[in-house]
Amino acid sequence: MNSTTPGASVTVVGIGADGWPGLGDPGRATLRHAQVVLGGGRQLDLLPGEVTAQRVPWPTPLLPALPDLLAAHAGRRICVLASGDPMWFGIGSHLARLVGPHRVRVVSHPSSISLACARLGWPVERVTVRSAVGRDLDRIRRDLAPGRLLLVLGPDATTPATLARTLTDAGYGASELTVLAALGTDREHRVDGSAHDWKAEPGDPLHVVAVRVAATPGTRVLSTVPGLPDDAFDHDGALTKREARALALSRLAPTVDDLLWDVGAGCGSVAVEWLRTDPSTSAVAVEARAERAERISGNARALGVPHLRVVRGQAPDALADLPAPDAVFVGGGLTAPGVFDAVWTALRPGGRLVAHAVTLEGERVLVDQSVQRGGDLTRLSVERAAPLGGFTGWKPARPLVQWAVTKP
Ligand SMILES: C[S@@+](CC[C@H](N)C(=O)[O-])C[C@H]1O[C@@H](n2cnc3c(N)ncnc32)[C@H](O)[C@@H]1O
């Protein structure tokens, strides 16, 4: 079944942990009128006997089975039960994609996020929501900044303790945690504490963790604006320095859902900063040397982007099976034959290519490439104030040539 399937239509009813008593009239009427109700076992068990429809529990895994399941009940009045707001980390958007939004009617219910904000007195629009279900909890490290209000949806009862450890490890042990469990039920309860001395036992699996983020004194706060200090990365000197990195990222211009290839990734600083700009982006770091490839993974985890894919290998061969990028940074391997042909061919139309050279040989390649493909050549010279005898003088770094071009 897909969006062209005729006749398929479905009503999704959001239901809270308080079940039938918490449902409004439209939700109840839909359920009473339904011929088949699809939903999780826990949700189906909340329905009273007056709902006489056939009850079909979701199979596992659900999403691949969804088209056949809907097809099997085509022509009947189908109701899908969803937990809380069906459009908030829920089944509603999957159904809309599958049968078309005009064939999905949604009967909304407050989400666990709205309930949590109501209990905490937090404005929903100020809150950053993250799901750690099926995702690495280390991604939370990117969001850590004093004053941030975080709500984390976790996979199980161990999430609060793992989150408390992660916060403490990142220098945010002073953060206040509140576990809000079984929201909207008569079992509802909360556990409060700070991350660095979190003692609570694993509790109710049905919960949301609220975090008022606070830094432990001495913690260096890292922005998501590119140009992190060089020592924010573990590196062996093969690093695109702060000013050059910031300029490279401005030319690479990450936007929603964009994929970057960082070719000759060194310690991964360019790819890491790319990913920190927006959680929807993705990146592949290609690095020839094994110990550096390992360092890239460490930097990615420490800086909250563990989803950075690291490929150890030599460009251009290592690029062969990668998905087409929206942007490419070439920081190493410029003089290897075929690298620019490979990245130019793979780059999507409108994609950005940025390359840095610090050697004359690399510079010659960039000049040739710019003659062939256009774009801008820029020479960057950075000087830093440093001790000179008893005084202070300018210490120049190696000049660098940057080539930046957009594929037509
Ligand atoms: C100057 S460093 C890049 C620095 C990097 N942008 C950063 O900030 O960490 C160049 C890197 O390219 C790698 N390299 C050189 N030729 C390569 C090739 N053909 N394929 C993959 N990596 C290569 C080197 O091992 C080195 O780590």
The ligand as a MOL file (V3000), in Angstrom:
LIG
                    3D

  0  0  0     0  0            999 V3000
M  V30 BEGIN CTAB
M  V30 COUNTS 27 29 0 0 0
M  V30 BEGIN ATOM
M  V30 1 C 45.7380 17.9730 7.4630 0
M  V30 2 S 44.9990 16.4950 7.9490 0 CHG=1
M  V30 3 C 43.3190 16.9630 7.9650 0
M  V30 4 C 42.8990 17.6340 9.2000 0
M  V30 5 C 41.4250 17.5180 9.4780 0
M  V30 6 N 40.6020 18.3600 8.6700 0
M  V30 7 C 41.1970 17.8620 10.9520 0
M  V30 8 O 40.8360 18.9700 11.2900 0
M  V30 9 O 41.4780 16.9770 11.7610 0 CHG=-1
M  V30 10 C 45.0740 15.4520 6.5190 0
M  V30 11 C 44.6430 14.0070 6.7890 0
M  V30 12 O 44.3980 13.3770 5.5370 0
M  V30 13 C 44.7800 12.0090 5.6000 0
M  V30 14 N 44.9550 11.5510 4.2050 0
M  V30 15 C 45.9420 11.9000 3.3390 0
M  V30 16 N 45.7180 11.3210 2.1190 0
M  V30 17 C 44.5580 10.6210 2.2280 0
M  V30 18 C 43.7860 9.8200 1.3270 0
M  V30 19 N 44.1270 9.6590 0.0440 0
M  V30 20 N 42.6550 9.2370 1.7870 0
M  V30 21 C 42.2770 9.4060 3.0710 0
M  V30 22 N 42.9540 10.1400 3.9670 0
M  V30 23 C 44.0910 10.7400 3.5470 0
M  V30 24 C 46.0340 12.0420 6.4730 0
M  V30 25 O 46.2610 10.7900 7.0860 0
M  V30 26 C 45.6770 13.1510 7.4800 0
M  V30 27 O 45.1320 12.5950 8.6350 0
M  V30 END ATOM
M  V30 BEGIN BOND
M  V30 1 1 1 2
M  V30 2 1 2 3
M  V30 3 1 2 10
M  V30 4 1 3 4
M  V30 5 1 4 5
M  V30 6 1 5 6
M  V30 7 1 5 7
M  V30 8 2 7 8
M  V30 9 1 7 9
M  V30 10 1 10 11
M  V30 11 1 11 12
M  V30 12 1 11 26
M  V30 13 1 12 13
M  V30 14 1 13 14
M  V30 15 1 13 24
M  V30 16 1 14 15
M  V30 17 1 14 23
M  V30 18 2 15 16
M  V30 19 1 16 17
M  V30 20 1 17 18
M  V30 21 2 17 23
M  V30 22 1 18 19
M  V30 23 2 18 20
M  V30 24 1 20 21
M  V30 25 2 21 22
M  V30 26 1 22 23
M  V30 27 1 24 25
M  V30 28 1 24 26
M  V30 29 1 26 27
M  V30 END BOND
M  V30 END CTAB
M  END
